[in-house]
Every structure is written in structure tokens, then in C-alpha cells.
Amino acid sequence: MNHLESQLYKELLKLSGLSMAFSSLAIGADQLFAKVILKMDVDLGAVIPCSGYEKTFNKSGLKAYCRILEKCKFKEILNFKSPSQEAFFEAGKTIADNSDVLFAIWDGNASKGWGGTADIVRYAIDIQKPIIHMNPWTGEIQTHNYENK
């Protein structure tokens, strides 16, 4: 387990009664989050942004995506015909709307396109969703609208 994975695991353990988590299974932090959730034996739901989402992955990324997707308790494919920034944004919103706490593994920089992590964190702040923000480069953990009880 690498440092970031270990840190994520420790933060998730602090949540009492964690029984379900959501991810769009994108390469990087989304897949890392999903892998940790599955290791914890917590149900994972996949929020797939669109039809043809698998075409956005390279060969190794697609293998990892398919491996994790097989283990998901449920899958929701949003009603977009192809990958787009709007589809990615809606997937992030769906995850934020259906989560008690949003975990954001994010460097704090602006999104490279609409619908990236920065946009989802901004949306979650706007709807006053509790957020745990883990910066993968600095190791810093910040919270927004969150109190660990």
C-alpha cells in the first residue's frame, strides 16, 4: 500500500457506519479510492458518465477499470451518448449528491476541462456537502463543512 492509499484508508476508517461509496472509476484517484473501498469490504457503486466511457481509457487503464467495475455492487450509466465534459460534470454531481461525505483526492489546481475535480469540489461546497480534501502532493488533509463525530 503506497502512502496516499494508506492515508486514504486511515481517513475512511474514521467514518462510522460506512456501507456504500460511489466512484466514476476514472484513471488515478477515482480508481485508487475504489480499490481502497473494495479492500475495506464496503459496497461500491459505479457512476458511469456516458455510453462509450470505456473508450476514454488506454489499454492498462481499461483493464483496471473493467476489473473494478466487475466488483461494483451496482452501476448507473448516465444518459449521455458519448464522453463529454458535461457528462463528466454530471457524474461528479451525481456522486456528490448521493454521498454523505465527498472525498476529493486533488492537488487544488483548476480542472483541465469542465467537469474535473475542481468543478466538483466547488459544486459540493455550493451545496454545503461535507468534504474531505486530500492533497496527493503535500499530504495535507483539509475539510469543508465536515465534523468528525
C-alpha positions in Angstrom: 0.0 0.0 0.0 1.5 3.3 -1.0 1.4 6.4 1.2 -1.6 8.0 -0.4 -3.5 4.7 -0.3 -2.6 4.3 3.3 -3.7 7.8 4.2 -7.0 7.4 2.4 -7.6 4.1 4.2 -7.0 5.8 7.6 -9.4 8.6 6.7 -12.1 6.2 5.6 -11.7 4.2 8.8 -12.7 7.3 10.8 -16.1 7.2 9.3 -18.6 5.2 11.3 -21.1 3.1 9.5 -19.6 3.4 6.0 -21.6 1.0 4.0 -21.6 2.4 0.4 -19.3 4.5 -1.7 -19.5 5.9 -5.2 -16.9 6.5 -8.0 -16.8 7.1 -11.7 -13.7 4.8 -11.8 -11.6 7.3 -13.8 -7.9 6.6 -14.0 -6.0 7.9 -11.0 -7.6 9.0 -7.8 -11.1 7.6 -8.6 -9.6 4.1 -9.1 -7.4 4.4 -6.1 -10.5 5.3 -4.0 -12.5 2.4 -5.4 -9.7 -0.1 -4.7 -9.4 1.1 -1.1 -13.2 0.9 -0.7 -13.3 -2.7 -2.0 -10.4 -3.7 0.3 -12.5 -2.4 3.2 -15.3 -4.7 2.0 -17.6 -1.7 1.5 -20.1 -1.8 -1.3 -19.1 0.3 -4.3 -21.4 1.9 -6.8 -20.1 3.0 -10.2 -21.5 6.2 -11.7 -20.6 5.9 -15.4 -20.7 9.3 -17.2 -21.9 8.0 -20.6 -22.1 5.3 -23.1 -18.7 4.6 -24.6 -16.9 5.7 -21.4 -14.5 2.7 -21.8 -13.1 4.4 -24.9 -11.5 7.1 -22.8 -9.1 4.6 -21.2 -5.7 3.4 -22.5 -5.1 -0.3 -22.6 -3.8 -0.7 -19.0 -6.4 1.8 -17.7 -9.2 -0.1 -19.3 -8.0 -3.4 -17.7 -8.1 -1.7 -14.3 -11.5 -0.1 -15.0 -13.0 -3.4 -16.0 -11.5 -5.2 -13.0 -13.0 -2.7 -10.6 -16.4 -2.4 -12.5 -16.9 -6.2 -12.1 -16.8 -5.8 -8.4 -19.3 -2.9 -8.1 -22.5 -3.6 -6.3 -24.4 -1.5 -8.8 -23.7 0.5 -11.9 -25.5 3.6 -13.1 -24.8 4.8 -16.7 -25.9 8.4 -17.1 -27.9 9.3 -20.2 -25.1 10.8 -22.4 -24.3 9.1 -25.7 -20.6 9.8 -25.6 -17.8 11.2 -23.4 -18.1 14.9 -22.8 -17.2 17.5 -20.2 -20.9 17.8 -19.4 -21.2 14.0 -18.8 -18.1 14.1 -16.5 -19.6 17.0 -14.6 -22.9 15.3 -14.2 -21.2 12.1 -13.0 -19.4 14.1 -10.3 -22.6 15.9 -9.3 -24.4 12.6 -9.0 -21.7 11.3 -6.8 -21.7 14.4 -4.6 -25.5 14.5 -4.4 -25.6 10.8 -3.3 -22.7 10.9 -0.8 -22.8 11.9 2.9 -19.2 13.0 2.6 -17.3 13.7 -0.6 -13.7 12.5 -0.7 -11.6 14.6 -3.0 -8.0 13.5 -3.8 -7.0 16.6 -5.5 -3.9 18.9 -5.9 -6.0 22.0 -5.5 -5.4 23.2 -9.1 -8.1 24.2 -11.6 -9.6 21.5 -13.7 -8.1 20.9 -17.1 -11.6 20.8 -18.6 -15.1 21.4 -17.2 -16.3 18.6 -15.0 -12.9 17.9 -13.3 -12.3 17.6 -9.6 -12.1 21.4 -9.0 -15.5 21.8 -10.5 -17.0 19.0 -8.4 -15.4 20.3 -5.2 -16.8 23.8 -6.0 -20.3 22.3 -6.6 -20.1 20.3 -3.3 -19.1 23.4 -1.4 -22.0 25.3 -3.0 -24.5 22.6 -1.8 -22.7 22.5 1.6 -21.7 18.9 1.2 -19.1 17.8 3.8 -15.8 17.3 2.0 -12.5 15.7 3.0 -9.8 17.0 0.6 -6.6 15.1 0.4 -3.7 16.7 -1.5 -1.7 13.9 -3.0 1.4 16.1 -3.4 1.6 17.7 0.1 -0.2 15.0 2.1 -2.3 17.8 3.6 -5.9 17.0 4.6 -8.5 19.7 4.7 -12.2 19.5 5.5 -15.1 21.7 4.4 -18.5 21.6 6.1 -17.3 18.5 8.0 -17.2 17.5 11.6 -16.0 14.0 12.5 -18.2 12.9 15.4 
